[in-house]
Amino acid sequence: MTKGRILSGMRPTGRLHIGHLSVLENWKSLQEEYSCFFFSADWHALTTSFEETAGIKENTVEMVTDWLAVGLDPEKSVIFTQSDVKEHAELHLIFSMITPLSWLERVPTYKDQVQQFRDQGKDIMMYGFLGYPLLQAADILIYRANAVPVGEDQLPHLELTREVARRFNHMYSPVFPEPRALLSRVSLLPGVDNRKMSKSYANDIGIFAEQEELKKKVNAMITDPARIRKNDPGHPEVCVVHKYHSLYSPDELAGIEEQCRRGEIGCVACKKIMAASLERVLSPLRERRREIVSRRGYVREVLADGAARARREAAETMKMVREAMKI
C-alpha cells in the first residue's frame, strides 16, 4: 500500500519555544505513517522580515537542529530549505497567472495581519505578503501532497490550495491531488504572562532552555490574582501554571487542583512541581541536541541531502505541469 504524502514547514524566525513542541511531536508521529516533507520556509520569512534577513540562514540551521533533537528522522522524512528548491518559485509563478486576486484578498489572516503590523508601525502591504498563501499552495502541491497537518486557523489557507488545484486540473489536465486537512491536536500554551507566547513579548519558554532558565520562567508565570495568601482558596482555571500542569503533569493534575481550591498548596510550591515536570520532559531533548551539535556539519549535510531528494520530486511535478499546459 502506498503511503500518503505530507508537506509542512516553519519559518526560521528565531529560537523555537515550548509552544512548538507539540507540533514537532505530531510531525514525529506522522513520519511513521506518511512520506513526509518538512521544510524551513525561508522565503516565507521574507514576507514580514524583509528588512531583517541577516539571521535567516543561521536560524534555519538552528531550527532544523531543534527538529532533529525532538525526533525528526532524515532517514524517514525529507528535510530541506525552501529556497534550495527553485521549483517552488516556478510553480508559484504559474499559479499566480491563473488565480483570481479576490481569492487572495479574502484569506482571513490577510487584513488582520496587515492591521496588526500597522499597529506596530510596520507596513507589510507588499505583493509578496498578499501572495504568500499562493506560495504556500505551491509548497504543498509541488510534492503532490495529499494531506497537510494544520490547526483550525489554517483551514482557509488549505482551502485556497484545494481551489487552486481544482482550477489547474480543470483548465489543463489532472496533475494535483486536493490535499485534505489533518487537524492537529496541538496544545496552545500561553506565555508566562498569559498572553500569546512570543519571543517579541519575552514571555516564551525555549524548548531547550537550561534548568535555571526554566525555573526563572516558571517563577514568572501569572497565577490567580485574587489569591493573596497561600492558604486562600484558588481558582486554577485562571492560572497559567495550571494550564501547563494539564499538559506536563497530567497524573498530578487532579490532586493539585483540589489542593489549590482548598488553599492547601501555595503558588510557590505549585510552581516547583511545574518546573520539575518541565525539566523531566526537556532535559533529554537538551542532551540529544548537544549530541547533534557535536557532529560538526551534520545538520548542513541533512539539509543538502534533503534538498537533493526534494528537487527530484519537484522536478517531476514541474514536468507534469509543463506537459499539462503544453509549454
C-alpha positions as CSV (number, residue, x, y, z in Angstrom):
1,M,0.0,0.0,0.0
2,T,1.4,3.4,-1.0
3,K,1.9,5.8,1.9
4,G,0.1,9.2,1.8
5,R,2.3,12.2,1.4
6,I,2.6,15.2,3.8
7,L,4.1,18.6,3.5
8,S,4.6,21.0,6.4
9,G,7.1,23.7,7.4
10,M,8.1,26.5,9.7
11,R,9.5,30.0,9.2
12,P,13.1,30.3,10.6
13,T,12.5,33.5,12.6
14,G,14.3,32.6,15.8
15,R,14.5,30.0,18.6
16,L,11.6,27.6,19.0
17,H,9.6,27.8,22.1
18,I,7.7,25.2,24.1
19,G,4.5,26.1,22.1
20,H,6.2,24.5,19.1
21,L,6.9,21.2,20.9
22,S,3.5,19.6,20.4
23,V,3.7,20.5,16.6
24,L,7.1,18.7,16.3
25,E,5.9,15.7,18.3
26,N,2.9,15.5,15.9
27,W,5.4,15.6,12.9
28,K,7.5,12.9,14.6
29,S,4.5,10.6,14.8
30,L,3.3,11.4,11.3
31,Q,6.6,10.3,9.8
32,E,5.8,6.7,10.9
33,E,2.7,6.7,8.8
34,Y,3.3,9.0,5.8
35,S,6.0,10.0,3.4
36,C,6.9,13.4,4.9
37,F,8.4,16.6,3.5
38,F,9.4,19.1,6.2
39,F,11.0,22.4,5.2
40,S,12.4,25.6,6.5
41,A,10.2,28.3,4.9
42,D,12.9,30.9,4.4
43,W,11.1,32.7,1.5
44,H,8.0,33.0,3.7
45,A,10.1,34.6,6.4
46,L,10.7,37.4,3.9
47,T,7.0,38.4,3.9
48,T,7.3,40.1,7.3
49,S,11.0,40.2,7.9
50,F,12.2,41.5,4.5
51,E,14.3,44.2,6.3
52,E,15.9,41.7,8.7
53,T,17.4,39.0,6.6
54,A,20.8,38.5,8.1
55,G,19.9,35.7,10.5
56,I,17.7,33.6,8.2
57,K,20.4,31.1,7.2
58,E,21.7,30.6,10.6
59,N,18.2,30.4,12.1
60,T,17.4,27.6,9.6
61,V,20.4,25.5,10.8
62,E,19.4,26.1,14.5
63,M,15.7,25.3,13.8
64,V,16.5,22.1,12.0
65,T,18.8,21.1,14.8
66,D,15.8,21.5,17.1
67,W,13.7,19.3,14.8
68,L,16.3,16.6,14.8
69,A,16.6,16.8,18.6
70,V,12.9,16.3,19.1
71,G,12.9,13.3,16.8
72,L,12.5,14.1,13.1
73,D,14.5,11.4,11.2
74,P,16.2,12.3,7.9
75,E,16.0,8.6,7.0
76,K,12.2,8.7,7.2
77,S,11.5,12.3,6.2
78,V,12.8,14.7,3.6
79,I,14.1,17.8,5.5
80,F,15.2,20.8,3.4
81,T,15.2,24.5,2.9
82,Q,12.5,26.1,0.7
83,S,14.9,28.3,-1.3
84,D,17.1,25.3,-2.2
85,V,14.3,24.0,-4.4
86,K,13.6,26.7,-7.1
87,E,10.6,24.8,-8.4
88,H,8.6,26.2,-5.5
89,A,9.0,29.7,-7.1
90,E,8.3,28.4,-10.6
91,L,5.0,26.8,-9.6
92,H,4.1,29.8,-7.6
93,L,4.6,32.0,-10.7
94,I,2.4,29.7,-12.8
95,F,-0.3,29.7,-10.1
96,S,-0.2,33.5,-10.0
97,M,-1.3,33.6,-13.6
98,I,-4.5,31.6,-13.0
99,T,-5.5,32.7,-9.5
100,P,-8.1,35.5,-9.2
101,L,-7.0,38.4,-7.0
102,S,-10.2,38.2,-5.0
103,W,-9.2,34.7,-3.8
104,L,-6.1,36.1,-2.1
105,E,-7.9,39.2,-0.7
106,R,-10.4,37.1,1.1
107,V,-7.9,35.0,3.1
108,P,-8.9,35.9,6.7
109,T,-5.4,36.4,8.0
110,Y,-4.5,39.0,5.3
111,K,-6.3,42.1,6.6
112,D,-5.8,41.0,10.3
113,Q,-2.1,40.8,9.9
114,V,-1.8,43.9,7.9
115,Q,-3.6,45.8,10.7
116,Q,-1.6,44.1,13.4
117,F,1.8,45.1,11.8
118,R,0.5,48.6,11.1
119,D,-0.3,49.0,14.8
120,Q,3.4,48.1,15.3
121,G,4.5,50.8,12.9
122,K,5.4,48.4,10.1
123,D,3.9,48.3,6.5
124,I,3.7,44.8,5.1
125,M,1.3,45.6,2.3
126,M,3.6,44.2,-0.3
127,Y,2.9,42.0,-3.3
128,G,4.7,39.1,-1.6
129,F,2.6,39.3,1.5
130,L,-0.6,39.3,-0.5
131,G,0.6,36.3,-2.4
132,Y,2.1,34.2,0.4
133,P,-0.9,31.9,0.6
134,L,-0.4,31.1,-3.1
135,L,3.3,30.3,-2.4
136,Q,2.0,28.0,0.4
137,A,-0.2,26.3,-2.2
138,A,2.9,25.8,-4.4
139,D,4.9,24.5,-1.5
140,I,2.2,21.8,-0.9
141,L,1.3,20.9,-4.5
142,I,4.9,20.8,-5.8
143,Y,5.2,17.5,-3.9
144,R,1.6,16.4,-4.8
145,A,0.9,16.2,-1.0
146,N,-2.5,14.7,-0.3
147,A,-2.6,15.7,3.4
148,V,-1.4,18.6,5.4
149,P,-1.2,18.8,9.3
150,V,-2.9,22.1,10.2
151,G,-4.7,23.8,13.1
152,E,-8.2,25.1,12.6
153,D,-7.0,28.6,12.0
154,Q,-5.1,27.4,8.9
155,L,-8.0,25.8,7.2
156,P,-8.8,28.8,4.9
157,H,-5.2,28.6,3.6
158,L,-5.6,24.9,2.8
159,E,-8.9,25.5,1.1
160,L,-7.2,28.0,-1.1
161,T,-4.7,25.3,-2.0
162,R,-7.5,22.9,-2.9
163,E,-9.2,25.6,-5.0
164,V,-6.0,26.3,-6.9
165,A,-5.5,22.6,-7.5
166,R,-9.1,22.2,-8.8
167,R,-8.7,25.2,-11.1
168,F,-5.4,24.0,-12.6
169,N,-6.8,20.5,-13.1
170,H,-9.9,21.8,-14.8
171,M,-8.1,24.3,-17.0
172,Y,-5.4,21.9,-18.2
173,S,-5.4,18.3,-17.0
174,P,-5.4,16.5,-13.7
175,V,-2.0,16.8,-12.1
176,F,-2.6,17.7,-8.5
177,P,-4.5,16.0,-5.6
178,E,-6.7,18.1,-3.4
179,P,-4.9,17.8,-0.1
180,R,-7.1,17.1,2.9
181,A,-6.5,18.6,6.4
182,L,-5.1,16.5,9.1
183,L,-6.4,18.6,12.1
184,S,-3.7,18.6,14.6
185,R,-4.4,18.1,18.3
186,V,-1.9,20.8,19.2
187,S,-2.0,22.3,22.7
188,L,-2.0,26.1,22.6
189,L,0.1,27.2,25.6
190,P,0.1,30.8,26.7
191,G,3.2,32.7,27.5
192,V,4.2,33.1,31.2
193,D,2.3,36.4,31.3
194,N,-0.9,34.7,29.9
195,R,-0.6,36.5,26.6
196,K,0.1,34.7,23.3
197,M,3.5,33.1,23.6
198,S,6.0,35.1,21.5
199,K,9.7,35.8,21.6
200,S,8.9,39.5,21.0
201,Y,7.0,39.6,24.3
202,A,9.8,37.8,26.1
203,N,7.2,35.6,27.6
204,D,8.3,32.3,25.9
205,I,10.0,29.2,27.2
206,G,12.6,27.8,24.9
207,I,12.3,24.1,24.2
208,F,16.0,23.7,25.1
209,A,16.1,26.2,28.0
210,E,18.5,25.2,30.7
211,Q,17.2,24.2,34.1
212,E,17.9,27.6,35.7
213,E,16.2,29.5,32.9
214,L,13.2,27.1,33.2
215,K,12.9,27.9,36.9
216,K,13.0,31.6,36.3
217,K,10.4,31.4,33.6
218,V,8.1,29.2,35.7
219,N,8.5,31.6,38.7
220,A,7.4,34.4,36.4
221,M,4.1,32.7,35.5
222,I,0.9,34.6,36.3
223,T,-1.2,32.9,38.9
224,D,-4.7,33.6,40.4
225,P,-4.6,37.4,41.0
226,A,-7.4,37.1,43.7
227,R,-5.2,34.8,45.8
228,I,-3.3,37.0,48.2
229,R,-2.1,34.4,50.9
230,K,-1.0,30.9,50.2
231,N,-3.9,29.4,52.2
232,D,-6.5,31.4,50.3
233,P,-8.8,29.3,48.1
234,G,-7.5,29.4,44.5
235,H,-9.1,29.3,41.1
236,P,-6.9,27.0,38.9
237,E,-8.9,27.8,35.7
238,V,-7.4,31.4,35.6
239,C,-3.8,30.3,36.4
240,V,-1.1,29.9,33.8
241,V,0.7,27.3,35.9
242,H,-2.5,25.2,35.9
243,K,-2.6,25.2,32.1
244,Y,0.9,23.9,32.0
245,H,0.1,21.2,34.6
246,S,-2.7,20.0,32.4
247,L,-0.1,19.1,29.7
248,Y,3.0,18.3,31.6
249,S,1.7,17.0,35.0
250,P,-1.4,15.1,34.0
251,D,-1.0,12.4,36.7
252,E,-0.8,15.1,39.4
253,L,-3.4,17.5,37.9
254,A,-6.5,16.4,39.9
255,G,-4.7,16.5,43.2
256,I,-3.1,19.9,42.5
257,E,-6.4,21.3,41.5
258,E,-8.1,20.1,44.7
259,Q,-5.3,21.3,46.9
260,C,-5.4,24.7,45.2
261,R,-9.1,25.2,45.6
262,R,-8.8,24.3,49.3
263,G,-5.9,26.6,49.8
264,E,-3.7,23.6,50.8
265,I,-0.9,24.4,48.3
266,G,0.8,27.7,47.7
267,C,1.7,29.1,44.3
268,V,5.5,28.8,45.1
269,A,5.1,25.0,45.8
270,C,2.9,24.6,42.8
271,K,5.5,26.3,40.5
272,K,8.2,24.0,41.9
273,I,6.2,21.0,40.8
274,M,5.7,22.5,37.4
275,A,9.4,23.3,37.0
276,A,10.3,19.7,37.8
277,S,7.8,18.4,35.4
278,L,9.1,20.6,32.6
279,E,12.7,19.5,33.4
280,R,11.8,15.9,33.1
281,V,10.4,16.5,29.6
282,L,13.0,18.9,28.3
283,S,16.2,17.5,29.8
284,P,16.5,14.5,27.4
285,L,15.9,16.9,24.4
286,R,18.7,19.2,25.6
287,E,21.1,16.2,25.7
288,R,20.0,15.0,22.3
289,R,20.6,18.5,20.9
290,R,24.1,18.7,22.4
291,E,24.9,15.4,20.7
292,I,23.7,16.6,17.3
293,V,25.6,19.9,17.6
294,S,28.8,17.9,18.4
295,R,28.6,16.2,15.0
296,R,30.1,19.1,13.0
297,G,28.4,19.7,9.7
298,Y,25.8,17.1,10.3
299,V,22.8,19.4,10.0
300,R,24.0,21.0,6.8
301,E,24.5,17.5,5.4
302,V,20.9,16.6,6.3
303,L,19.7,19.8,4.5
304,A,21.8,19.2,1.4
305,D,20.6,15.6,1.1
306,G,17.0,16.7,1.7
307,A,17.2,19.4,-0.9
308,A,18.5,16.9,-3.5
309,R,15.6,14.5,-2.7
310,A,13.1,17.3,-2.7
311,R,14.4,18.6,-6.1
312,R,13.9,15.3,-7.7
313,E,10.2,15.2,-6.7
314,A,9.7,18.8,-7.6
315,A,11.3,18.4,-11.0
316,E,8.9,15.5,-11.7
317,T,5.9,17.6,-10.8
318,M,7.0,20.5,-13.0
319,K,7.5,18.1,-15.9
320,M,3.9,17.1,-15.4
321,V,2.8,20.7,-15.2
322,R,4.5,21.7,-18.4
323,E,3.1,18.7,-20.3
324,A,-0.4,19.6,-19.0
325,M,-0.1,23.2,-20.1
326,K,1.7,22.3,-23.3
327,I,4.5,24.7,-22.6
